[in-house]
């Protein structure tokens, strides 16, 4: 079918011929002008002088010598005047950051009021009156109050006295605010878009200089639908003055049927306002044309884009040009999935793809760097420090330009120091980008100038290195342009603003930036938003995100003007969105042969899971040929594979294990207990050498709390061990426990025991936890006094022999014993534990059963220490004690001695257990070095906290 703009072009060429250059053609948006020029060129077939093309905002702006004020100029002007009015009322002024969200709504309302020629004073007086009614009529019955509340739906529920009083005062000052705001802008040489509309609509014939520009031709308005009151009045005056022509893209299918919401505004334009449609006598394409409609029900948001390869397969090889295929993104968040789906080439030929939607700066690495700079500056302003995570993000950012060697060097140094926050001055000393990036903002004005320096530094380096991508170059240019514009706007307004608020404004402004992606506006597959399709036609239409709540939208946006008042004054209401969305879909369909609706059938936080009501309406009444398709994405779980690591035929594993047998590597108790709990963990950790990467975090890990506690106890008894430990000596030494805890904390966390620092937040919590643990241990020790300490943190080594393939082999074990005591002639191994260890065990066999549920790592470890100590010290009858600080005071589970079936592991029972333990240990060592495989335990609890779970498939 012939596109609407081609029909417009043909009609205009017939009407004006060579006088076409004297005409002005006005659209709602920019895109149609390229298509109309193409049609003119095809029809005329020779060089010609083009008419002038405008968007409606550009056209109206030509009527005044005033400039259009941007949002930030409007905001600062509004804030200044609002505070002046508050001061006149002897009320406290409001800060910029608190006023900002309020201002956005007020400015939006002001613009709407102007565009629809509403008397602002009368409207706000009505709002004040209704608020007073709501406040004063508390004596009414619920039914009467409900009747009154329909005028004030947003704030009628409950008796919000204070809020109502505040709103009454606000409505009272609104007329003054409105008038003073516009006057103040005008004094600066600016107008808002809405006020331009209002001034032009008052009497367009008074703007003779503006109108006379088109005396030789006509002003041609093409493809308009919903008009504001100002637009309607201006159009009427221009038509009466015989200055304008109107081309409405309408179809009798929805125009003549008053039940069709798609024709709501066109009926108003033609029948109520009285505008004349130059295409009034056209046949209904919706009724006479062939329309094949495919509906795709898809499970998942991004999955909607994945169906495109099936829908567009024929179009990938189609070499035809204008107006053939469009992919419309009703949900614009589908842009990235769409670009990832449509290939760049097909069967060896390049695919022509034009994306009219802008690529958002907020999704780019450039914005990532800018956002990181803004966040870091806020940290520097607050404490002169930058958090490690932000420094790490800067170091690893692709635009920082640091070599891998330099990154690794700096990160390693920071990891060794374990600093959660890095001093700002230290970062400045690194020079280069560091110096530019971390230069502190001194004044509100320097927010923009400092950021410009950072971007220009990065851009220059990328350009010199010839690594600048085309899309990044465009984003850099657009960002720098926006920052320069902000600099000009901010310069006279932010002198007294808080720097964090200026940073917030810059962040918000840059988030709105987008640059067009490459492509030919006239050729190939077009990807665009629904609003961009106005006036354009395509043979094949694919609409993604055709869900209820997305098209039409379920909200009209934030406003202080309630629905009932909006209706009285003719301001847009929610139903307007339904009519506008329906029209845009219907006009796309009326000339299309192949229409494809794709919607997400899953319900989530962003979609209802229901197809748009427009689709339901078309299904019911259009008579089109509908084909339904449903894509069910089958979710399959991968069948579990039992991962086993073979030892015998793997030279690397054999060499690594042999090092233990040759005593080149020593086996620690923790390594052995890891093997017993889950043999495959031992392989990944001690054979393959796969370690969890070290991180810096403000959160102290559980093992670090244990390390701090061990250090404190070592410091505590270091000076006491020279003589017998008594309760008096412990109580006296307790006075220095807080200092010892801080020293231990600094030693473990920062490798710097004597570091002087101020503890914050979670650090204080950790200090308090360790203090509680220390007191539990000391209370236990007091109950055991007097005793003598033989050693603290003593390293012990011993060899354990075992039979392997008929030969005797041995391994060396080592460990650090927290404390060795002697009391009443009995030597005791003391081990501190801060975890969930238990004193109870079932029997020795179960201690070594990797597929059992009764492994007691703490007992294995302390018995190993006991064996090693007996071997190295030449002693016997050494007793293992376990100080589990979490349960030591528990009357049932507490104590310090291991138990089996209520039998305490001391004296004769302990001496019976030791040889049994040693025998089972030798069997386990023979298994470690002789079994054919490393495999996972059959009991999931044995590897519940394993970092290697994903590697062995469980």
C-alpha angles and dihedrals in degrees: 000000000000113000118244093240091052089055089049091050093049092049094047093049090052092047101044108017108174091000091070091102089068093061130092116215115203126197135176090242139012102252101077093060092073091052093047091049089052091052091048090052093049093048099043094039096199139065113294140168108260124227117244116269124210141169112232092254092050091048095051091043088060089066094071138050090218120100122238111253116231121227096264095052088049091048096051092045092048092047093051093050094043091055090047089056092047090051090051088054089049090242128138113270121241125239122240097248092051092045095047099083089042091050093053090058094043093050091047090051092047091052092049091047091053096044090052095042094238120167098245094197094053094044094052092044088055090050089050092049092050091049090052090050090051090050100043102041098068091128093067121110117257090256093051092044091049089053092053093042092067086080092056106032097156097060108018102097115096127356101289093173099166094044091047092052091050092050092048089055090047094051088048092057095040098087090052091045091050095050097041092046093056092043092050092050091048091052088057090050097257140117133186120242090250094052090050088056091048095049092047093047094051089075119336092186088068088065092073095151090057095043094045090066087077101041092117094048142015138269105240119201112198131195102350121159121163110036129194116231090256093052091048092051094046092048091049093051092048091049092049089050088051090238100119143057124197127211110189118188098224139150125204089227090078100012098063096038108080090198090064109092091196089074096045098107096035090055089050092049094048104032105030104027092035101227115161119234112214088206097051097126101058127129119248109264091186089062102036104034126086112249123183111194124195120190119199119196107198131185108226139024102254091034088074090073092050092068090064094087089062095044097044101038094111091045093058089071097036112113096187116118134207123045103354110118135014133177108205118199106208084174104048093197086078092072096097095045088048093052090047091052104045106076123227091229138020126200089348095308125109117247117230107228127171119189111196093180114091123249104241118239087215090069094051133092089241092063088044089059093044092048090048090051092050092048092047091050090054089053092048091050091051102044111354086247137099123216117247093240091059093046089049090049089052094047093050096040111119092229096051089084095214118150118244089245092055092046092051092047094052095041092049091051092049092046091052090053092044091213113171089193127033123210112252094224091055090057091049091057091065089076124200114063089349091064093049096040097048099038105131120246107241102179136021090249092057093063091082097034093050091048090050089054091052093050094045090049092052093043093050092049093048091048093050091048089047091229097118113125120218095242090047091050090054092047091049091051093046092047093049090047091052092048091050089050090049090049091056092047097042096044096085098033113043103057092110098032123113113256094232090057092051088050088052091052092050090049092051093046095051092047088066095056119110133166126208116253120234121274146102113282091211104037138063130358113344121212114195146143121261094255090054092060093070111130092003127111133197134184092224122039127186117184117192123196095028092167132140109259091032098058107048098020117236096222135051093206135255118321139154090216111091123226096254093055091044089057093048092052097039096247119152116281133187094272088062089067090053092052094045093048092047092050094050091051095044095048090051089052100045093074099028123100099193119040124181124189117192121187139172113246095191119096115228140141092288104039138038095220088237127114116246116277086237089066091048090051093050091048090053103045115011101077090217120150105260124196118190124211128180124195111202112189105212112219112218126184115214113248112254114258118201103230114213124176111216114221108185101060095039111092094192093055092046092049092049094048091046089059088065091050090048090050090241087121125037124217116232123208090243091054091050094048089048089055092048093049096045118354095199090059088059090055095051094043106037103021105032091032095221107162132185108254113252116247136187114232138164086227113086112223121233093248090054091055087054091050091050091050092050090051093050092051090048091051091044097055098033092090095035100052093081090080140021114299113240133177090249092055092047092049091049093048091049090079091075096047094105091054091046091052092053091047091050092046091053092045094052099037101036106016086238114103095182095048113136113217145146112248118223140190111318092017090063090049091053092049089052092049092050090047090055091048093049091052091051090054093045091050088053091047092050089055089054098048135159101052138132127236114221098181145353124213090352117183112224130186132189139165122237118198124205140166116263120178092335094311130100113244132171141198131203119236126195139179147156116255111212094214142347116206136180120209126167089349094305118120112218132197108214119200122183119215129185097179134078097283119149134219094212122089133174104219140314095266091058091049089070100035105115090190094048134092099227105071111140107197094183092056093047090050097047092045088052089051089048092051092046092047093049090050096047097039097038092233134134135203092038109167125219116224125186122202105200099182095197094059106018093106094045110117092216106032098023133100132080104261127089116241136203117191089341091307111125117229097239139105117353095000090055092050090051091051097048097071091043089051091049092050093051090045090056090050090052092049090051088052092048093055100029110035114103096233146032105223140167124266116259089229113078092202089065090067100026093126098033115136089207098062093112090053096058094040104249 
